[in-house]
């Protein structure tokens, strides 16, 4: 991951030392409670992440999260999508 330049692909977070992914399984009758807990953990850990970025396959869809994950590549990706 760290051997590829951050502008070589869309994925810009190439200089992180670690990736933390939490895989949470919960009963559907407790979905709201568990989702709230997941969001609270995410928000509590975000200040400690590299440039407040997230691995997009492990978080909810959110424009700011997407912008932070793609970093400087975000505008380039928007231009490519508009073509």
DSSP file (Angstrom, degrees, kcal/mol; ACC not computed):
  #  RESIDUE AA STRUCTURE BP1 BP2  ACC     N-H-->O    O-->H-N    N-H-->O    O-->H-N    TCO  KAPPA ALPHA  PHI   PSI    X-CA   Y-CA   Z-CA
    1    1 A X    >         0   0    0      0, 0.0     3,-0.8     0, 0.0    15,-0.0   0.000 360.0 360.0 360.0 -41.8    0.0    0.0    0.0
    2    2 A X  T 3   +     0   0    0      1,-0.2     4,-0.1    13,-0.1    12,-0.1   0.583 360.0  67.8 -82.4  -9.3    2.8    2.5    0.9
    3    3 A X  T 3  S+     0   0    0      2,-0.1     2,-0.5    12,-0.0    -1,-0.2   0.621  86.7  78.0 -84.8 -12.2    4.9    1.7   -2.2
    4    4 A X  S <  S-     0   0    0     -3,-0.8     5,-0.1    10,-0.1     0, 0.0  -0.836  90.7-112.3-100.2 130.6    2.4    3.2   -4.6
    5    5 A X    >   -     0   0    0     -2,-0.5     3,-1.8     1,-0.1     4,-0.5  -0.275  24.2-120.9 -59.9 147.0    2.3    7.0   -4.9
    6    6 A X  T 3  S+     0   0    0      1,-0.3     3,-0.2     2,-0.2    -1,-0.1   0.709 112.4  50.2 -65.3 -20.5   -0.9    8.6   -3.5
    7    7 A X  T 3  S+     0   0    0      1,-0.2    -1,-0.3     5,-0.0     5,-0.1   0.365  89.1  82.4 -98.3   6.0   -1.7   10.1   -6.9
    8    8 A X  S <  S+     0   0    0     -3,-1.8     2,-0.3     3,-0.2    -1,-0.2   0.769 104.7  12.1 -79.4 -26.3   -1.2    6.9   -8.9
    9    9 A X  S    S-     0   0    0     -4,-0.5    64,-0.0     2,-0.3    -1,-0.0  -0.827  88.2 -96.6-138.1 175.9   -4.8    5.6   -8.1
   10   10 A X  S    S+     0   0    0     -2,-0.3     2,-0.6    66,-0.0    63,-0.2   0.866 101.6  88.2 -64.8 -35.6   -8.0    7.0   -6.7
   11   11 A X        +     0   0    0      1,-0.2    -2,-0.3     2,-0.1    -3,-0.2  -0.537  55.9 178.0 -70.2 112.8   -7.1    5.6   -3.2
   12   12 A X        +     0   0    0     57,-0.8     2,-1.8    -2,-0.6     3,-0.2   0.643  51.3  92.4 -95.2 -17.2   -5.0    8.4   -1.7
   13   13 A X        +     0   0    0     56,-0.4     3,-0.2     1,-0.2    -1,-0.1  -0.559  42.6 136.5 -85.0  83.9   -4.2    7.1    1.8
   14   14 A X        +     0   0    0     -2,-1.8    -1,-0.2     1,-0.1   -10,-0.1   0.495  59.7  59.3-106.0  -7.9   -0.9    5.5    1.1
   15   15 A X  S    S+     0   0    0     -3,-0.2     2,-0.2   -12,-0.1    -1,-0.1   0.205  72.4 119.3-111.4  16.1    1.1    6.6    4.1
   16   16 A X        -     0   0    0     -3,-0.2     3,-0.1     1,-0.1   -14,-0.1  -0.545  52.0-152.1 -78.5 146.9   -0.9    5.2    6.9
   17   17 A X  S    S+     0   0    0     -2,-0.2     2,-0.3     1,-0.1    -1,-0.1   0.750  75.3  21.6 -87.8 -26.6    0.8    2.6    9.2
   18   18 A X        -     0   0    0      2,-0.0     2,-0.4     0, 0.0    -1,-0.1  -0.941  57.1-150.7-141.4 158.4   -2.4    0.8   10.1
   19   19 A X        -     0   0    0     -2,-0.3     2,-0.6    -3,-0.1    35,-0.0  -0.987  13.8-162.7-130.2 122.2   -5.9    0.1    9.0
   20   20 A X        +     0   0    0     -2,-0.4     2,-0.4     2,-0.0    35,-0.2  -0.927  12.0 176.1-107.7 119.5   -8.6   -0.6   11.6
   21   21 A X        -     0   0    0     -2,-0.6     2,-0.5     2,-0.0    -2,-0.0  -0.988  14.2-157.5-122.3 130.1  -11.8   -2.3   10.4
   22   22 A X        -     0   0    0     -2,-0.4     2,-0.7    36,-0.2    -2,-0.0  -0.931   1.9-161.0-107.3 125.3  -14.6   -3.3   12.8
   23   23 A X        -     0   0    0     -2,-0.5     2,-0.5     2,-0.0    -2,-0.0  -0.916  15.6-170.7-106.4 110.6  -16.9   -6.0   11.5
   24   24 A X        -     0   0    0     -2,-0.7     2,-0.4     2,-0.0    -2,-0.0  -0.887  11.3-173.2-112.2 128.3  -20.1   -5.8   13.6
   25   25 A X        +     0   0    0     -2,-0.5     2,-0.3     9,-0.0    -2,-0.0  -0.972  17.2 163.6-117.2 131.3  -22.8   -8.4   13.5
   26   26 A X        -     0   0    0     -2,-0.4     2,-0.2     0, 0.0     5,-0.1  -0.978  42.8 -92.4-146.6 157.0  -26.0   -7.7   15.5
   27   27 A X    >   -     0   0    0     -2,-0.3     3,-2.2     1,-0.1     7,-0.2  -0.486  35.7-126.3 -70.1 139.8  -29.6   -8.9   15.7
   28   28 A X  G >  S+     0   0    0      1,-0.3     3,-1.7     2,-0.2     4,-0.3   0.786 107.4  65.6 -59.9 -28.8  -32.0   -6.8   13.5
   29   29 A X  G 3  S+     0   0    0      1,-0.3    -1,-0.3     2,-0.1     4,-0.1   0.665 107.5  42.6 -69.6 -11.8  -34.2   -6.1   16.4
   30   30 A X  G <> S+     0   0    0     -3,-2.2     4,-2.7     1,-0.1    -1,-0.3   0.088  80.1 118.9-113.9  21.0  -31.4   -4.1   17.9
   31   31 A X  H <> S+     0   0    0     -3,-1.7     4,-2.9     1,-0.2     5,-0.2   0.893  74.0  47.1 -57.6 -46.8  -30.3   -2.4   14.7
   32   32 A X  H  > S+     0   0    0     -4,-0.3     4,-2.4     2,-0.2    -1,-0.2   0.943 114.4  46.7 -63.5 -47.1  -30.9    1.2   15.8
   33   33 A X  H  > S+     0   0    0      1,-0.2     4,-1.8     2,-0.2    -1,-0.2   0.913 116.6  44.7 -59.9 -44.5  -29.1    0.7   19.1
   34   34 A X  H  X S+     0   0    0     -4,-2.7     4,-2.6     2,-0.2    -2,-0.2   0.885 111.4  51.9 -71.0 -39.5  -26.1   -1.0   17.4
   35   35 A X  H  X S+     0   0    0     -4,-2.9     4,-2.5    -5,-0.3    -1,-0.2   0.902 108.8  51.5 -63.4 -40.7  -25.9    1.5   14.5
   36   36 A X  H  X S+     0   0    0     -4,-2.4     4,-2.2    -5,-0.2    -1,-0.2   0.904 110.3  49.4 -60.5 -41.6  -25.8    4.3   17.1
   37   37 A X  H  X S+     0   0    0     -4,-1.8     4,-2.4     2,-0.2    -2,-0.2   0.919 110.0  50.5 -64.1 -44.1  -23.0    2.5   18.9
   38   38 A X  H  X S+     0   0    0     -4,-2.6     4,-2.6     1,-0.2    -2,-0.2   0.922 111.2  48.6 -60.1 -45.1  -21.1    2.0   15.6
   39   39 A X  H  X S+     0   0    0     -4,-2.5     4,-2.7     1,-0.2    -1,-0.2   0.893 110.5  51.4 -62.7 -40.0  -21.4    5.7   14.8
   40   40 A X  H  X S+     0   0    0     -4,-2.2     4,-2.1     2,-0.2    -2,-0.2   0.907 111.3  46.9 -64.8 -42.0  -20.2    6.7   18.2
   41   41 A X  H  X S+     0   0    0     -4,-2.4     4,-2.1     2,-0.2     5,-0.2   0.931 112.7  50.4 -64.3 -45.3  -17.1    4.5   18.0
   42   42 A X  H  X S+     0   0    0     -4,-2.6     4,-1.9     1,-0.2    -2,-0.2   0.939 112.5  45.8 -57.4 -49.6  -16.4    5.9   14.5
   43   43 A X  H  X S+     0   0    0     -4,-2.7     4,-0.6     1,-0.2    -1,-0.2   0.857 112.2  51.8 -64.3 -35.6  -16.7    9.5   15.6
   44   44 A X  H  < S+     0   0    0     -4,-2.1    -1,-0.2    -5,-0.2    -2,-0.2   0.850 116.2  39.7 -69.6 -34.1  -14.6    8.8   18.7
   45   45 A X  H >< S+     0   0    0     -4,-2.1     3,-1.9     1,-0.2     4,-0.5   0.714  94.1  84.1 -87.8 -21.9  -11.8    7.2   16.7
   46   46 A X  H >< S+     0   0    0     -4,-1.9     3,-1.7     1,-0.3     6,-0.3   0.846  82.5  59.5 -54.6 -41.3  -11.9    9.6   13.7
   47   47 A X  T 3< S+     0   0    0     -4,-0.6    -1,-0.3     1,-0.3     4,-0.1   0.747 105.7  51.5 -60.7 -19.8   -9.6   12.3   15.3
   48   48 A X  T <  S+     0   0    0     -3,-1.9    -1,-0.3    -4,-0.1    -2,-0.2   0.493  90.5  99.3 -94.2  -4.8   -6.9    9.6   15.6
   49   49 A X  S X  S-     0   0    0     -3,-1.7     3,-1.4    -4,-0.5     2,-0.5  -0.441  91.8 -87.0 -81.3 158.6   -7.1    8.6   11.9
   50   50 A X  G >  S-     0   0    0      1,-0.3     3,-1.8     3,-0.1    -1,-0.1  -0.519 106.7 -20.3 -67.7 116.7   -4.6    9.8    9.3
   51   51 A X  G 3  S-     0   0    0     -2,-0.5    -1,-0.3     1,-0.3     3,-0.1   0.780 114.3 -74.7  52.2  31.8   -6.0   13.1    8.0
   52   52 A X  G <  S+     0   0    0     -3,-1.4    -1,-0.3    -6,-0.3     2,-0.2   0.837  93.2 152.0  52.9  36.7   -9.5   12.1    9.3
   53   53 A X    <   -     0   0    0     -3,-1.8     2,-0.3    15,-0.1    -1,-0.2  -0.611  29.1-159.6 -98.9 159.1   -9.7    9.6    6.4
   54   54 A X        -     0   0    0     11,-0.4     2,-0.7    -2,-0.2   -41,-0.1  -0.947  28.9-109.5-134.5 152.2  -11.6    6.3    6.2
   55   55 A X    >   -     0   0    0     -2,-0.3     3,-2.2   -35,-0.2     4,-0.2  -0.771  34.2-143.0 -80.4 116.0  -11.4    3.2    4.1
   56   56 A X  G >  S+     0   0    0     -2,-0.7     3,-0.8     1,-0.3    -1,-0.1   0.684  92.4  64.7 -63.8 -21.7  -14.6    3.6    2.1
   57   57 A X  G 3  S+     0   0    0      1,-0.2    -1,-0.3    -3,-0.0    -2,-0.0   0.539 105.8  46.6 -75.8  -4.1  -15.6   -0.1    2.0
   58   58 A X  G <  S+     0   0    0     -3,-2.2     2,-0.3     2,-0.1    -1,-0.2   0.323 104.6  61.7-121.0   8.0  -16.1    0.0    5.8
   59   59 A X  S <  S-     0   0    0     -3,-0.8     3,-0.1    -4,-0.2    -5,-0.0  -0.827  85.2 -88.3-131.2 169.4  -18.1    3.2    6.4
   60   60 A X        -     0   0    0     -2,-0.3     2,-0.4     1,-0.1    -2,-0.1  -0.287  54.7 -89.2 -70.2 160.8  -21.5    4.7    5.5
   61   61 A X        +     0   0    0      4,-0.1     2,-0.3     5,-0.0    -1,-0.1  -0.616  63.6 150.9 -72.9 124.4  -22.0    6.7    2.4
   62   62 A X     >  -     0   0    0     -2,-0.4     4,-2.4     1,-0.1     5,-0.2  -0.934  46.9-136.2-159.2 130.5  -21.2   10.3    3.2
   63   63 A X  H  > S+     0   0    0     -2,-0.3     4,-2.6     1,-0.2     5,-0.2   0.894 105.9  47.7 -60.5 -42.8  -19.9   13.1    0.9
   64   64 A X  H  > S+     0   0    0      2,-0.2     4,-2.6     1,-0.2    -1,-0.2   0.903 111.1  51.1 -67.1 -40.1  -17.4   14.5    3.5
   65   65 A X  H  > S+     0   0    0      2,-0.2     4,-2.1     1,-0.2   -11,-0.4   0.916 111.6  49.0 -60.8 -42.1  -16.1   11.0    4.3
   66   66 A X  H  X S+     0   0    0     -4,-2.4     4,-2.2     2,-0.2     5,-0.2   0.927 111.0  49.0 -63.6 -46.0  -15.6   10.4    0.6
   67   67 A X  H  X S+     0   0    0     -4,-2.6     4,-1.5     1,-0.2     7,-0.2   0.916 112.4  48.4 -60.0 -43.8  -13.8   13.7    0.1
   68   68 A X  H  < S+     0   0    0     -4,-2.6    -1,-0.2     1,-0.2    -2,-0.2   0.871 111.2  50.5 -65.6 -36.5  -11.5   13.0    3.0
   69   69 A X  H  < S+     0   0    0     -4,-2.1   -57,-0.8    -5,-0.2   -56,-0.4   0.895 116.1  39.4 -70.1 -40.2  -10.7    9.5    1.8
   70   70 A X  H >< S+     0   0    0     -4,-2.2     3,-2.3     1,-0.2     4,-0.2   0.655  87.6 174.4 -84.6 -15.5   -9.8   10.6   -1.8
   71   71 A X  T ><  +     0   0    0     -4,-1.5     3,-1.7     1,-0.3     4,-0.4  -0.154  69.9   0.4  49.6-128.6   -8.0   13.8   -0.5
   72   72 A X  T 3> S+     0   0    0      1,-0.3     4,-0.5     2,-0.1     3,-0.3   0.695 130.8  64.1 -64.6 -19.1   -6.3   15.6   -3.3
   73   73 A X  H <> S+     0   0    0     -3,-2.3     4,-2.4     1,-0.2    -1,-0.3   0.620  79.9  85.1 -78.5 -12.6   -7.5   13.0   -5.8
   74   74 A X  H <> S+     0   0    0     -3,-1.7     4,-2.2    -7,-0.2    -1,-0.2   0.926  89.9  44.8 -59.1 -50.5  -11.2   13.9   -5.2
   75   75 A X  H  > S+     0   0    0     -4,-0.4     4,-2.1    -3,-0.3    -1,-0.2   0.887 112.7  52.5 -63.5 -38.5  -11.4   16.8   -7.7
   76   76 A X  H  X S+     0   0    0     -4,-0.5     4,-2.0     1,-0.2    -1,-0.2   0.904 109.4  49.8 -62.3 -41.3   -9.5   14.8  -10.3
   77   77 A X  H  X S+     0   0    0     -4,-2.4     4,-2.4     2,-0.2    -2,-0.2   0.883 108.2  52.8 -66.1 -39.0  -12.0   12.0   -9.9
   78   78 A X  H  X S+     0   0    0     -4,-2.2     4,-1.6     1,-0.2    -1,-0.2   0.922 109.3  49.7 -60.9 -43.7  -15.0   14.4  -10.2
   79   79 A X  H  X S+     0   0    0     -4,-2.1     4,-0.6     1,-0.2    -2,-0.2   0.901 110.7  49.4 -62.5 -41.2  -13.5   15.7  -13.5
   80   80 A X  H >< S+     0   0    0     -4,-2.0     3,-1.0     1,-0.2    -1,-0.2   0.904 109.4  51.9 -65.0 -41.6  -13.1   12.1  -14.8
   81   81 A X  H 3< S+     0   0    0     -4,-2.4    -1,-0.2     1,-0.2    -2,-0.2   0.816 105.1  56.7 -65.5 -29.5  -16.6   11.2  -13.9
   82   82 A X  H 3<        0   0    0     -4,-1.6    -1,-0.2     1,-0.2    -2,-0.2   0.649 360.0 360.0 -76.6 -14.9  -18.0   14.2  -15.8
   83   83 A X    <<        0   0    0     -3,-1.0    -1,-0.2    -4,-0.6    -2,-0.1   0.490 360.0 360.0 -70.9 360.0  -16.3   13.2  -19.0
